[in-house]
């Protein structure tokens, strides 16, 4: 089994120096360096480097010298190495097609069971002065990397070679670059075997004039011959890459090409023209490598089916007129400079232009497209939709429009009211029989303009009654009601205004919001609502997504008065509550006496953060309204006659085609000892599932990145106070956004500091009173050294001046932060610091003797124990006056204990001149624990002891501290709000002056319940190990997207992965109510984890009792025999590997292996929750197939007789008795 020690190159937490650009550029080629005359300008960099230049013990690749990790032996003289040898700068300005050659030897630590390397080496390049690095080539390249993923590299690389091997690689992507640098990067974990490491030699770069590009289409090659681009003069299916790589223009007319293979190497291509290409075979053109395209013209190419990979930011003109039936769509989302786009006479049904905001000319004539969104095309001057199926055109935001041709179409609504109709020199709307109203600026002008043409059945108007058909829809009501209106049944107080009631004093967005009585209490016996205009969702189908967002706020009589949001599809005859499935911040009450909207469910009582001005965002799925042409919404509020208060308010209504939810505003207190607030910490306060948004400070703080890429705000110069941070999430095409704010109350905490006066003798300071001394110490320690402007209200110890020495300052607890103690060290010079580690035996020992013996053993010089002013102290052990410490007798079994002692040596004046930190270890050394999750309730914090216990087994280092994830150092927190924290622990070395030398597990603190579930699948079970096989992973068959209905994505792809499973959390009182259903990953040891491959599952469900169901795509599912209670602070542990009594049906539901383990039954091919002959009959014809298949019962990537004989046939009949429970996984494939 491979160890799990992951090291990602971009996530190194150690400090090291990087040297860049100090050598002259290489400009002469061919270049060859065999290192026989020195390093040639190559330099060693990184953390814990063992790279050396000289004569390796295994010999060099050429001559005598080579670069190697430890010339004389194994690279394991260090641990966690992340180092490299970096080249001088190469100027490839005059090279078109460069290639490199080098010699490599690799013999590295290997997992003999999984046959996977732990450590490895990779070659990389940088073209931005080392800010970013890319691997040269990829694992799939021929004769290149031999391992797809090496843990210590975090990427592909070499884990071994058969002796010295010569590698050759074309690097044409670097042609023309003037600032290229290479490096050989070596990564190792913290354990090493008897292995040499890595070595390289004889590095060469040359212009490759011999490499070829395949041209598989004979007509394409004939064109290249006719235009003298192909210089070999014959049709042979290839062309010299050197001949084509700098060509800028291809003008192809009437060559009938059906395969454009080879165009990828025309890397300098600027202009591409293809006219009258009459191939009778469907073909596509791939432009992904043509990054400098400016003009593409394709005309009369009827069998062209697709154009892919357009990503040139230089492309301004694109014309595709195929005059055929196969070209149905085009992706131009990466062509941000596009100004002229003609897609006339194709079969296009949809085109997304939401990122192409510079378009001036657009033609979609003669296409079956039925929808066009133009609001964001503010530069649009000419639009042609002649003979299209577009129903609705809203051009009210296109103020530069001068020409419109939409003749002979299916238009029903046109809005030309953009404020600049006098600029429209030509409007052609003839032949649209269903068009009756055209909204314009000036009816008289439109009727008299000779170049404005329409059917007689249509008329111009200043105000047409249009349905809302353009989405996404967003309305903040700052310009008025926007078609929303009040319906007053009885005594309604609804209105649109600036809120100014007792507790509601601001809108969620801007200054206006809808509210019940904006300046006071709502009315008694109130019943009324705010009703939306009509929305047309007819263009959406079951494969689309649609969501209703709005911000809301409420303060009303609990259980009596309340509000609800509803929809109608029959013009208000009947109303239904919006669907709560897959929704957020929905109704919190099911028994409202005043019956808002004629039913009992809705919002009642007080919304979260009401009295601190907080709004919250709710969003609802509109899946049940897809395809419906006439939909209205209403927000209803009702009350009785007893108690009145502020009431209900809403603002910022959005209807979106994708989830855009930033989270809920939150307030938190940050007891701050570190200098940074990380974005991940702020993210944890939003209770949001949306990532990838943008953080900003409302107080002008800059957002920065640490060495690992983690974003943070530097708050080192801030004083205590309240600071606000805003999180903005944009939709995929930036068509909508959502925002949430975190208000952070930062309470600054005093850190350790020191002050040295560098006096020639003892301290010359004198103080008249203790108070005078304490004020001086406070100014030095708190104000000057820590930079804080806080009140002196702490306690000093000692409280009077005693010359040089350590003084402690106790900062009292506040309502939010606990008491903290810091040390102020005063001396005449900075002491020498040393760190040393050794092991001791059990039982009471004299620490002085131990240390002196240890020093003697290491230096061979006996240390006199009675040094001048030598004293010792410990943070975790009692030391008597004689230096005796009770190291416990542990007896048999495993036991580890770490004890840190400080030996302080002072001069005659009492100034500390040396501090030696001794780590005395009993029972062996330690590690940093495993990742885990802690659940707490909202408003609570986790303590250090909880986080340390969550790290796992007794081998965890007891001396350490937690820091925010990716921070690279401990944070010295005393309390831990929701967030992710990495354990940094102490590993003292004899010559190591850095006590925080390693990082361990990451503990996530959350407000959600946690599920730790373990199970085994019969098909993948290995009776010899008790684990499951990972053959699907090894054969690269497990997909990054889940095979179940949620299609969840994972970016984790590791050797511990077995497959995906399906989870359902079912209401104990109504098992048809499933508030959470999702995919999860299954590891070899049986742990069910989140998509990061490590973390337990967070259960985002309301507090209550639930049954837990788990299933697999071709194994029978199980449901727990008893419900579990879920609430904040709850961690549920269920291990189905060892106990079948946990599931409903016991032995009939889960199978005993005969080896003490229990497994889920294999054989449910069709996913109906039972194993029958129908499954067997369906699998038999599939024998011999390979891949990721539900017919592959033993999960080895092959459908064989063994799948039927060993699993399907023996299990026939299982599952039938549980059919009513619907325990099958919801597969989508």
Phi, psi and omega in degrees: 000129181288140175287152179255094177228089190269132177231119179255132187301328183272009188230037181278129187263003183263157178269134173207163180267141176244125179256130184214134170074027181267352182253159178295152179287149172271121183235352184253133183226148006290149178252134177217129180228115178254003173063021178283338181248021178128190187281347177063024181087003176276141186230151178267134180216170174110195185255133179053047185288141171244005181297136176218153174253126181169211182260103182294153179296337180265004182089161180267165176283334179208129181069217184256326189260149173201160171278136181210154173277100183068098183300329192264355183179219186282148178287349185288020175287350178225186179219159179051043180288134175220080189224169183205163169250123188250139183280167165291178182277134177254129176259107181260023185305325184257010177256138180261319188223067184289151173224157178232155178223141175205162176260137181223137172235134184216123177216101197229158181310132188228142172278110186288342180272306181278352180055049180226139179283142172277322186244169181183180181225148181214149174257135184226164175226157176224141176239011179232042176062033174085007178292315177231153180230143177236143174297141171282115181076187182216171182299328184282349180291145182290137177054050181224224184308141181252005174220131187290327181210121177247123190302317184287347176261328187076018181199184173290165179173195176255129174255342178195157170222160176272081184075202176285131182231138176268128179244138181235133182216127172286133181236049183300338178294344179263359177301130181089347179285142182249008186213053184263138178227142178247157172210145169262111186260128179244132179231137177224159177268195187269003178237142182227153176250186180279079186224146184290314183116224184230150178210143176224159186201165173045073181268125184231146173226135182210160174281120185269106178257008184246344182292151186242158171241129181287133174239096190280341180265121184296326179291323177296316180293325178298319176300317181294326175290317183296331181260012177061024175278318176276111189269354182279348170079004182224157173277107182220014176075016181203165177215148175295126178304326180298331181287332190249346192290340179249012176290135183253345186222132168236120180236094191253122183227117172065045176253353174054051182278137179243358179212119182259026174306133182109340181295341181296337181268001170278069191285346179260008186300129179247316183240127177233123178232131178226113185232138174055050178267100191261032173302141180262013177247135176299139181211164177229165177235128183253115183251017189296334181262000182262080191279355185244014179302135176243327184220126176234122179232120181228116186225136176059061179230073194296338183258008173291124184256334180199152171238124187238156169077014177296113183217015180284126177278000177263350185291119180246331183236125179222121179229120178231108180233086188281331186058036179225186187249011189248343183270099190254341182203164180206134178257113177241023187295339179260002180262076191283348180263005185299127178243328182237118183228116176240117178236039184286150171058057175230202176239034186289129177252342182200140174215133182256117183243022189293339177261355186262065189283355181263002183297130177252323181240128182221126176232126174234028183297147175057056175220150178280018179297138184241004180209139177217127180255118186237001187304323184276352181274069187287347178265001186297127179247328183222131180229130179232112175238030180309134178051044172253177179253018180296131182267330190220131174235118175250103182250023184290345180255004183259076189286349180261006184294130178241337182221137176221125175233106178231036178296155170053051181236202181236031182296140172242335181217135176223128178244107178256008186282084183246005179085355182223043181298337180292345177274346181283097183279343180210124176229119182238108183233023178291154174076028175240082190296338182267001180273119182245332184226131178239116184276128186223173177286311189224111183298317182297317179297316182295324181289334184258349180289119186293335183266007176261116185238137179206171174284156178293338181283351180255150178224157178270146180209152174282342184211103174263144178276093184259146165285157175273118186236353181260129182226148007291152179249134178218129181221119179255002174064018179286338178259007180127193187288338176056038177090353175277143185215157181270133171247116185257109176277311177202119169061031183289143178246013181300142175193161177254115184194183174277117183299136179205048179268191186301316185243343179257113186236005180206156174280165177287328180219128182070219184242344184251145176205155172280134179205160174274109183056090186295344185241012180185209181278152175289170185277154171289151177052045183271143174207114180186172181208167172253124188249140183277166166291181182275135176249139180251108180256020188294336182281351182267146175233186189295343179274354182268168174241145178211133185225144176253117178250144163200153177270140181218161184208139180206150175206099183214174184295120185299134177071353183251303181256155181180180184223161178207154174248133187224167177228158175223145176241007181231041176062029174093005177295318177224150182231145179231144174299146176296147184297128181270351181293138182052038181243169185230140178054049180272196191303142182247008183214136180244013185214059181273120189293329184279358173055065176296132182066019177078019179210179192260350187268149177160204177256134180209151181096226185235128178284159182300138178062021183304314187277002171247020174083012188280135168257162172227156180257130173248141171225145184235144172285138176251030184300330181281356181249004179298133179087355183272129187275339185229095183236133172235153177242157173213147173250113188256139172229137178220153181214166171254201187256014187269280187247135177239153178211209184298318179100219186235144177220150174216159185200168170050070179274133179225141170239113191240154179264006175204156180293128175223086187228113183280338183118183181261142173304149181211160177232136181212159176252133183243105177279098201263121171246336181272178181263352188231151166247115185279153177296326180293325177294314178298321180301322183294339181276349185274344185052053185235145175265002185264126178238167179093008177279187184242127175267143174215157179258133176277000179245016174083013179283146180273139174271128185232175177238138173273185185298334183270356182095355178292131180275144181205160170254131178277115181246020184299332183262004183277150171267172176300143180158185182260132180226143185246139179232133184249137178245123182242127179246127178256150174287175189304319183251024178058026181275345178206164180208164176220152183228149174218151185236135172251123175260118186252119175271101184270118174253113186284138182242138185286134178259170173303143174212170181214154179218128180237132181262354177052040177287154180286338179228223180279170182299137179258006181286144172223147180227139182285328182222163175296324181297321179295318176298315183296324177293320178297314180296320179297316181297318180290311188285311189268311187281306185282309187283323180260350175066031184254144176249076182233165182283141176281099179229016180265185183239133178262142175218122354295156185273350179239161185286127180234024180080207180297147178150186179260133177238135179258142177241118180263113179271121187294157178292152172244184180294340183246333187238142182281169179298140178230148181238128178235160184247133173249113182261125180243125180205182180265346175197160183289130183286155171286139181244132178225153180229131180218148183228137172204166182260148179231160177276174180284168174091170181296131181225154172273116185297323180299316181294318178303310183295315180297320177296317180299314178299319181296318181297328185269329184252351182062016175235120181296130180269131176288126187286339182262064176287155181297129175048047179261123181224162185229148176212159183216146180271346185225010178222143173275132180242126179278179185296340180266001180087013181276140178229140179273098170271114191297143171284115189272339183071201183287158176101176182277136178205135177225140176214134178245134182229126182255124177239137174255125173256116182254127178248127184244155173275186183296338182270356181091003177280133182287124182256341179205139175233119177250122179265115179255123171261109180260115189254135173243128174090013177100174186270184196224180174229188186257012175081184184244165174292148179199177181228140174241134179254130177229166178273158182300136182091347179268168173229152174271154180257164181304317183297325178294316180295318182293320178296328182288347180292338174119226195292177185286357180275002181286135179298126181280344181259105182182181179207164184257143173230160178302143185307137179068011181284336177085001181198158178294155181257351180056042177281158170251337179226150188230102174286177179307134183161184179241131187230131179263141180271119176254123188236163190271127175229082182294138173234159186301325182244025185254115182266007180246112186285334182263083189257358180208155177242145183245223185289160176249126180253124178261127177259126185223160174270355184266151172299153184241135176247121173250099187245138177227140179203166177234144176261132182302317185297324183264358187292137176245111186292340182280326181258340186077003178252191177247154177283160179237041184296324179299320177295313184298329180267011177057044184253343180284128183275152179285345175253142184296146176279002182261178194293339181276347178057031184303145182255147173230145174254001176272132176214089186235168186291346179277354186279130178258310182183185172266149170232170184241130181244142171225135175252110190252138177302128182295335181265348180204094188287359171275346176270110184240088184292343178217123173219132188196164173274158176210163180267148178245126180267167184299326181279358177102355180290134174264121189229170180284179187291352174279355177084002185226316193283145170298174185272129173272134184253098182272077181227156175298156177302139179160187180258137186217150166266143179251125178243140176225141181213173181221159188297333175224022172238154179289140177279164176226155175234143184295147182291330183231147177287159175242149178269124181246131175199173179300144181085001183264133170238118182258123178248121180230119180243101182276358180286336190238355188212111179274353179285350182285342185251154177295125180098348175053238185295338178281345184253336182220141194262136174273134186276339188092357178244017179089002180248160177239142186225155173287142180294133176267148173135357183274079185295314186272001173071028181263006176090010178210156180249117186222177177300332179298327175292314181298315182296328181284331183280324185308316180290348184267358181301136182101347178283152177238157176121194182272099189227143175291345178279348182274087187290324182270003170058046177249008178087003181228140173264115188225174175302326182297331177296323181279311187288323185270340187230303185297303185300312181297337187258004182300133182103345180285146174096340185298319185293346182248017185301323183295340181275350179051067184265016181273148177288145180272088185277152172243007177204000000 
